[in-house]
Amino acid sequence: MATGHDECDVPLTAQPTAIAVKLATAAIPGWASARPNPPHDDPNAVFGTATALILRPQTVGVGSSGFFTAGVSDTGFVQIDDIQFVSQ
């Protein structure tokens, strides 16, 4: 399992990689903590009712507008498979 990815920012490579995301060490984002809203900012309450896992790959080479500049593209792709939810 890959380690050292506390914030779930994982660099992708051409090699298959196993990544463990441990919810036990997860936290509510800082922007949410700045506006307390109990019980909705309690990690146990949030993770106990989670119904989805969202993966958001970030492209390389986008400008400050969030788009590629003319003539630039990211030709890569991501394959994600064999997702397992394990409770330990």
N, C-alpha and C positions, 0 to 999 in steps of 0.2 A: 504494500500500500504506500502511496506517496504520503509524505509527511511535510510539515512546515508550511502548510497552506491554511493558516488560521482564518483568513478572511475569505477563503474559497476563491481567490484569484489564482488560477492555475495556468501556467504557460503551457501551450500545446506544442507538441513536436510531432514528427512523422512516425515515432515509435508508439505502439500501444502502451497505455499507462493506466494502472489501477489507482484510483483516487478515493480516499476515505474522507467523507465529510461528517464530522462528529457534531451532532446537534447539542450534545451535552456541553460543548464549549462555545456554542453560538451565543450571540447577544443581540439585543434589539439595536437597530442602527442609531447612531448619534442624533440624527435629525428627529427621530421619534422620541428619544429620551428628552430632548429639549422641550417637548410638549407633552408632559406626563398625562396619561389617559388610562388609569387603572380600571379594570384588570387587563386591558388590551395591550399593555406594554410589559406584561409578565411573560417571560420566555416560556415557562411551563404551560401557561394557558394558550399561548400562540401555537407552540409546536404540538400541543395535544389536540388541536383542532385543525391542523394543516391538512389540506386535501390535494396539494399539488407540489411538484418540484419544477422550478423554472430554471433553465440553463440559458445564459445569455452570452454567447461568444462575442468578443469585441474584435472588430476588424482592425487591420494595421494600415496606416497611411491616410486616415480620414483627416480632413481639415477641421478648423474650429467650428465650422458650420454643421459638422456631423456628416458631411458628404465628401466623396473623393473629388479631388481637383481634376480638371480636364486631362484625360489621357492616363489617369492612374486608376488601378483597380487592385483588389486582393483576390487572387485566383484560387486561394485555398478553400478547403472544405473541412467540416468536422463530422466525424461519425461517432455517435454515442450509442452504446448498447450495453446489455447485461447489467442494468441498474438493479441493485439489490438494497432493500431496506432491512437492516439488521438491528435488533434491539438487544443490547448487552449491558 
